[in-house]
Every structure is written in C-alpha cells, then in structure tokens.
Amino acid sequence: MPSQRSKSDLPTKICPVCQRPFTWRKKWADCWDDVKYCSERCRRRRSDIARREE
C-alpha cells in the first residue's frame, strides 16, 4: 500500500476570483492543469471580475 501524502504536501493554486488558495483534490487528478477556480461559485462569478477590471 502506498504511503499517503500529508495535506501540506499537496499542490495549491490561487483562485483568480476570490484570491484564496485552494488545494488539489482527488477528483481533479486528471485535469489539475486545467483547474482555475476553487469552486462552482467562483467559476460562475468569473465574468463579474472581468467587468470590474475594465
């Protein structure tokens, strides 16, 4: 059985909407490079951020 990683060893990213760090999840194992947002709520709010920057 492989040894488990501690949570502090998992990769993290910063959400461009809420500016909070979020950590790798098992369901993102195949698409971690494509994940940009920490949650569905932030993904839906991405257009609000784009309008604010203009």
C-alpha positions as CSV (number, residue, x, y, z in Angstrom):
1,M,0.0,0.0,0.0
2,P,1.5,3.4,-1.0
3,S,2.1,5.9,1.8
4,Q,-0.3,8.8,1.9
5,R,0.8,12.4,1.4
6,S,0.1,14.9,4.1
7,K,-2.2,17.8,3.2
8,S,0.6,20.3,3.4
9,D,2.4,18.4,0.6
10,L,-0.4,18.7,-1.9
11,P,-0.1,21.3,-4.7
12,T,-2.0,24.6,-4.4
13,K,-3.2,27.4,-6.6
14,I,-4.7,30.8,-6.1
15,C,-8.3,31.4,-7.3
16,P,-8.4,34.5,-9.6
17,V,-11.9,35.4,-8.3
18,C,-11.7,35.2,-4.5
19,Q,-7.8,35.4,-4.3
20,R,-7.8,32.5,-1.8
21,P,-5.5,29.4,-2.1
22,F,-7.1,26.1,-2.8
23,T,-5.6,22.6,-2.7
24,W,-5.5,19.7,-5.1
25,R,-8.4,17.3,-4.8
26,K,-8.6,13.7,-5.9
27,K,-11.4,14.5,-8.4
28,W,-9.1,16.9,-10.1
29,A,-6.3,14.3,-10.6
30,D,-6.8,14.1,-14.4
31,C,-7.3,17.8,-15.0
32,W,-5.3,19.7,-12.4
33,D,-3.6,21.8,-15.1
34,D,-6.9,23.0,-16.4
35,V,-8.5,23.9,-13.0
36,K,-8.6,27.6,-12.4
37,Y,-11.3,28.3,-9.9
38,C,-11.7,26.9,-6.4
39,S,-15.5,26.3,-6.6
40,E,-18.5,26.5,-8.9
41,R,-19.5,29.8,-7.3
42,C,-16.2,31.4,-8.3
43,R,-16.4,29.9,-11.8
44,R,-19.8,31.5,-12.2
45,R,-18.6,34.8,-10.9
46,R,-15.6,35.0,-13.3
47,S,-17.5,37.3,-15.7
48,D,-18.1,39.8,-12.8
49,I,-14.4,40.0,-12.2
50,A,-13.7,40.6,-15.9
51,R,-16.2,43.5,-15.9
52,R,-14.7,45.0,-12.8
53,E,-11.2,45.2,-14.4
54,E,-12.3,47.1,-17.4
